[in-house]
Amino acid sequence: MDFLINGIMSVTWQQLVMYAVGIVLIWLAIKKEYEPALLLPMGFGAILVNLPDSGVINQTLQGVGEVTGVVEWLFKVGIEASEAMPILLFIGIGAMIDFGPLLSQPVMFLFGAAAQFGIFCAFSMATLMGFDLTDAASIGIIGAADGPTSILVSQILNSKYVGAIAVAAYSYMALVPIVQPFAIKLVTTKKERCIHMEYKPGNVSKTMRIAFPIVTTVIVGMVAPMSVALVGFLMFGNLLRECGVLKGLSDTAQTSLANLITLLLGITIAFSMRAEEFVRVDTIMIMAIGLVAFVFDTIGGVLFAKLLNLFRKNKINPMIGAAGISAFPMSARVVQKLAQKEERGNIILMHAAGANVSGQIASVVAGGMIINLVTQYL
């Protein structure tokens, strides 16, 4: 009983805040089903690492040098030392993606680029709010709407805010069904949201599907070499899917590998969610900037679609632009659901899916470009 009383008495108010954060993340995962594979382990991990004298941090592991605690060991080996976890996750993501809707409508590539506007908006905001260049760049990449990319960039740039950035990126990815409809309605009229688009599926040959990940990797490697780790593993996963001779490996990448890495990544990120490092004014600022980044991602894509409509006879439903973020396939589904709500029978899902997978490529390219620009400047 004395041990229990002493443990309770040693809990700080910052740790209580982190318990609340962990419970909210778990609630969002279970009750709302928002990105449960990530938010649940992140939420539980936030509680684990903030228990007084927690064994996942303060328990020495024999044979692993100065590292103490299994969560710290996972963090240092899987994220800090090699960035292995977020990169390996891209193999699974690539194996899940069907680039067919994008290849049949190449114009959708433009929306993936336009919807990265939030990155540069958040980067500028973070700089103006006093963050140094590497931290501002790491915070800005929240606007990629891609959790693994956000973690990787912040780690490579040695940001002090890896935990806060990861929580912001994954939390707002989970809240896409709430954030995006609000942002879309800010800059569109009901008439625009009711625009119908005819879908004519192109003949995307198997040869094209196989060539696409190879050609994309080579081109991106030439343009943004720092993106190769991200794009290369994403495209390798897609090549497993499309080659037709490695179905077993493709299925493993989509299920076992992706699930295992996601599980470990979620609970490992909790190492950066210790109360003394997380409960700070800086964290609140990062969460606010992250929300702005997601809103401006959406607005940037929508406004770009409206700009194209000035020159097109067959108008694009501007909500398609909002699907250009990396949150695949959630954003495409949100756009389709909103279209159906505005006018029953309006089907724009395949167009939105094309923009959405384009956003997946654009986000990792943007991440590599940010790393390249910042490292060259420094």
C-alpha positions in Angstrom: 0.0 0.0 0.0 2.9 2.4 0.8 4.3 1.8 -2.7 1.0 2.7 -4.2 0.6 5.9 -2.1 4.2 6.9 -2.9 3.6 6.3 -6.6 0.4 8.4 -6.6 2.1 11.2 -4.7 5.0 11.3 -7.2 2.7 11.9 -10.2 3.1 15.4 -11.5 0.4 17.6 -13.1 2.2 17.3 -16.5 2.0 13.5 -16.2 -1.7 13.8 -15.5 -2.1 15.9 -18.6 -0.4 13.1 -20.6 -2.7 10.5 -19.1 -5.6 12.6 -20.4 -3.9 12.9 -23.8 -3.4 9.1 -23.9 -7.1 8.4 -22.9 -8.3 10.9 -25.6 -6.2 9.1 -28.3 -7.5 5.7 -27.2 -11.1 7.1 -27.2 -10.7 8.4 -30.7 -9.3 5.0 -31.8 -12.0 2.9 -30.2 -15.1 5.0 -30.1 -14.7 7.0 -33.3 -12.5 4.5 -35.1 -10.1 7.3 -36.2 -6.8 5.6 -37.3 -7.1 3.0 -34.5 -4.0 1.1 -35.6 -1.9 4.1 -34.7 -3.8 6.2 -32.2 -4.5 3.3 -29.9 -0.8 2.3 -29.4 0.2 5.9 -29.3 -2.4 6.6 -26.6 -1.5 3.6 -24.5 2.2 4.3 -25.0 1.7 7.9 -23.7 0.4 6.4 -20.5 3.2 3.8 -20.2 6.1 6.3 -20.5 4.6 8.7 -18.0 4.1 6.3 -15.1 6.4 7.2 -12.2 9.8 5.4 -12.7 8.2 3.6 -15.6 10.0 0.3 -16.4 9.6 0.9 -20.2 12.1 3.8 -19.7 14.0 3.4 -16.5 14.6 -0.4 -16.5 18.1 -1.1 -17.8 18.4 -3.6 -20.6 21.4 -5.9 -20.5 23.6 -6.0 -23.6 22.3 -2.8 -25.3 24.8 -0.2 -24.0 23.5 2.8 -22.2 19.9 2.4 -23.3 17.4 1.9 -20.6 13.9 0.6 -21.2 12.3 -1.2 -24.1 10.5 1.8 -25.5 13.7 3.9 -25.6 15.5 1.0 -27.2 12.9 0.7 -29.9 13.0 4.4 -30.5 16.8 4.6 -30.8 17.1 1.5 -33.0 14.0 1.8 -35.1 13.7 5.6 -35.5 16.6 7.6 -34.2 19.5 5.5 -35.5 18.2 4.3 -38.8 14.7 5.7 -39.4 13.9 2.1 -40.3 10.3 1.9 -39.1 8.7 4.8 -41.1 10.6 3.8 -44.2 9.7 0.1 -44.0 6.1 1.1 -43.5 6.1 2.6 -47.0 6.6 -0.9 -48.5 3.2 -1.8 -47.1 1.6 1.4 -48.1 2.9 1.1 -51.7 1.5 -2.5 -51.8 -1.9 -1.2 -50.9 -2.2 1.5 -53.5 -3.7 1.1 -56.9 -2.3 3.8 -59.2 -4.8 2.9 -61.9 -7.2 5.8 -61.3 -4.2 8.2 -61.4 -2.6 6.7 -64.6 -6.0 6.8 -66.4 -6.3 10.5 -65.5 -2.8 12.0 -65.5 -4.2 15.5 -64.8 -4.8 14.3 -61.2 -1.0 14.6 -60.6 -1.5 18.3 -60.4 -3.8 18.1 -57.5 -1.3 16.1 -55.5 1.2 18.9 -55.9 -1.3 21.7 -55.2 -2.5 20.1 -52.0 0.9 20.4 -50.4 0.4 24.1 -50.0 -0.1 23.6 -46.3 3.5 22.4 -45.9 4.9 25.8 -46.9 2.2 27.7 -45.1 3.0 25.8 -41.9 6.8 26.2 -42.5 6.4 30.0 -42.8 4.2 30.2 -39.7 6.6 28.1 -37.6 9.5 30.4 -38.6 7.5 33.5 -37.8 6.6 32.1 -34.4 10.2 31.7 -33.4 11.1 28.1 -34.2 14.6 27.5 -35.6 14.9 26.4 -39.3 15.2 22.7 -38.7 12.3 22.6 -36.3 10.2 24.9 -38.5 10.8 22.6 -41.5 9.9 19.5 -39.4 6.7 21.2 -38.2 5.8 22.3 -41.7 5.9 18.7 -43.0 2.8 18.0 -40.9 1.2 19.5 -43.9 2.2 16.5 -45.9 -0.7 14.7 -44.2 1.5 11.7 -43.9 2.6 10.4 -40.5 5.6 8.3 -41.5 7.0 11.2 -43.6 6.5 13.6 -40.8 8.4 11.3 -38.4 11.2 10.7 -40.9 11.8 14.3 -41.8 11.7 15.4 -38.1 14.2 12.7 -37.2 16.6 13.4 -40.1 16.6 17.1 -39.3 17.1 16.3 -35.6 14.1 18.2 -34.4 13.4 18.5 -30.7 9.7 18.0 -31.3 9.4 14.5 -32.9 6.6 13.4 -30.5 4.5 16.5 -30.9 4.9 16.4 -34.7 3.9 12.7 -34.8 0.9 13.3 -32.6 -0.2 16.3 -34.6 0.3 14.5 -38.0 -1.6 11.4 -37.0 -4.3 13.1 -35.0 -5.2 15.4 -37.9 -5.0 12.5 -40.3 -7.6 10.8 -38.1 -9.7 14.0 -38.1 -9.8 14.4 -41.9 -13.6 13.6 -41.9 -14.1 16.6 -39.6 -11.4 19.0 -40.9 -11.8 18.7 -44.6 -15.6 19.2 -45.0 -15.2 22.4 -43.0 -12.3 23.7 -45.1 -14.0 22.7 -48.4 -17.2 24.6 -47.5 -15.1 27.7 -46.7 -14.0 28.2 -50.3 -16.8 26.5 -52.4 -20.4 27.1 -53.2 -23.1 24.5 -53.2 -23.3 24.7 -57.0 -19.6 23.9 -57.3 -19.9 21.0 -54.9 -22.7 19.6 -57.1 -20.6 19.5 -60.3 -20.9 16.1 -61.9 -17.8 14.5 -63.6 -17.9 11.7 -66.1 -15.4 8.9 -65.4 -14.0 7.1 -68.4 -11.6 4.5 -67.2 -8.5 4.4 -69.4 -6.8 1.3 -70.6 -4.0 1.0 -68.1 -1.9 -1.9 -69.3 0.0 -4.2 -67.0 3.2 -3.0 -68.6 2.4 0.6 -67.7 1.5 -0.4 -64.1 4.9 -2.2 -63.8 6.9 0.6 -65.4 5.3 3.4 -63.4 6.9 2.6 -60.0 10.3 2.1 -61.7 10.2 5.3 -63.8 8.8 7.3 -60.9 11.7 6.2 -58.6 14.3 7.2 -61.2 12.7 10.6 -62.0 12.2 11.5 -58.3 15.7 10.3 -57.6 17.1 12.7 -60.2 14.9 15.7 -59.1 14.9 15.2 -55.3 17.6 12.7 -54.2 16.7 12.9 -50.5 13.2 11.5 -51.4 14.6 8.2 -52.7 14.3 6.4 -49.4 10.7 7.4 -49.1 9.6 7.2 -52.8 11.8 4.1 -53.5 10.2 2.0 -50.7 6.7 3.2 -51.6 7.3 2.3 -55.2 8.9 -1.0 -54.4 5.8 -2.0 -52.4 3.7 -1.0 -55.4 5.9 -3.1 -57.7 5.3 -6.1 -55.5 1.6 -5.6 -56.0 1.7 -5.0 -59.8 4.3 -7.5 -61.0 1.9 -10.4 -60.6 4.5 -13.0 -59.6 4.9 -12.1 -55.9 1.4 -12.2 -54.6 2.5 -13.8 -51.3 5.0 -11.0 -50.7 2.5 -8.4 -51.7 -0.1 -9.8 -49.3 2.5 -9.9 -46.5 3.5 -6.3 -47.1 -0.1 -5.2 -47.1 -1.0 -7.1 -43.9 1.6 -8.6 -41.7 4.5 -6.1 -42.4 2.3 -3.0 -42.4 0.4 -4.0 -39.3 3.6 -5.0 -37.3 5.4 -1.8 -38.2 2.4 0.4 -37.5 2.0 -1.3 -34.1 5.6 -0.8 -33.2 5.8 2.7 -34.6 2.8 3.9 -32.6 4.0 2.7 -29.3 7.6 3.7 -30.0 6.7 7.3 -30.7 5.5 7.4 -27.2 9.1 7.8 -26.1 8.9 11.4 -27.3 5.7 11.9 -25.4 7.2 12.1 -21.9 5.5 14.8 -19.9 8.6 16.9 -19.3 9.2 17.1 -23.1 5.6 17.2 -24.3 3.6 19.4 -22.0 4.9 22.7 -23.1 3.7 25.8 -24.8 5.7 24.8 -27.9 3.6 21.6 -28.2 0.3 23.6 -28.2 1.8 25.9 -30.9 2.8 22.9 -33.0 -0.7 21.4 -32.7 -2.2 24.7 -33.8 0.2 25.0 -36.8 -0.6 21.4 -37.8 -4.3 22.2 -37.9 -3.6 25.3 -40.1 -1.5 23.1 -42.3 -4.3 20.6 -42.9 -6.8 23.3 -43.6 -4.5 25.0 -46.1 -3.7 21.7 -47.8 -7.4 21.4 -48.5 -7.9 25.0 -49.5 -4.9 24.9 -51.8 -6.1 21.9 -53.7 -9.7 23.3 -54.0 -8.5 26.7 -55.2 -6.2 25.1 -57.7 -9.2 23.1 -59.1 -11.2 26.3 -59.3 -8.3 28.0 -61.2 -8.2 25.1 -63.7 -12.0 25.5 -64.2 -11.4 29.0 -65.6 -9.8 27.4 -68.6 -11.8 24.2 -69.0 -15.0 23.5 -70.8 -15.7 20.3 -68.8 -15.6 21.6 -65.2 -13.9 19.8 -62.4 -15.7 19.4 -59.1 -13.3 21.5 -56.9 -13.7 19.1 -54.0 -11.4 16.8 -56.1 -8.5 19.2 -55.2 -9.1 18.5 -51.5 -8.4 14.8 -52.1 -4.9 15.6 -53.2 -3.5 15.2 -49.6 -1.7 12.1 -48.6 -4.4 10.7 -46.2 -5.2 7.7 -48.5 -7.9 6.5 -48.9 -9.7 8.5 -46.2 -9.7 11.8 -48.0 -11.1 10.3 -51.3 -14.0 8.8 -49.2 -14.6 12.1 -47.4 -14.9 13.9 -50.7 -17.3 11.3 -52.1 -19.4 11.4 -49.0 -19.7 15.1 -49.2 -20.6 15.0 -52.9 -23.4 12.5 -52.1 -24.6 14.7 -49.3 -24.8 17.7 -51.5 -26.6 15.8 -54.3 -27.6 12.2 -54.2 -26.1 10.2 -57.1 -23.1 12.4 -57.7 -20.2 9.9 -58.0 -16.7 11.4 -58.1 -14.9 8.7 -56.1 -12.6 7.5 -58.9 -11.5 11.1 -59.6 -10.9 11.7 -55.9 -9.0 8.4 -55.6 -6.7 9.5 -58.5 -6.0 12.8 -56.7 -5.5 11.0 -53.4 -2.8 8.5 -54.6 -1.1 11.5 -56.4 -1.0 13.1 -53.0 0.8 10.1 -51.5 3.6 10.5 -54.1 3.7 14.3 -53.7 3.9 14.2 -49.9 7.1 12.0 -49.9 8.6 14.1 -52.7 7.9 17.2 -50.7 9.5 15.6 -47.6 12.6 14.9 -49.5 12.7 18.4 -51.0 12.4 19.9 -47.5 15.2 17.8 -46.2 17.4 18.7 -49.2 16.7 22.5 -48.9 17.3 22.7 -45.2 20.5 20.6 -45.2 21.9 22.6 -48.1 21.1 25.9 -46.3 22.7 24.7 -43.1 
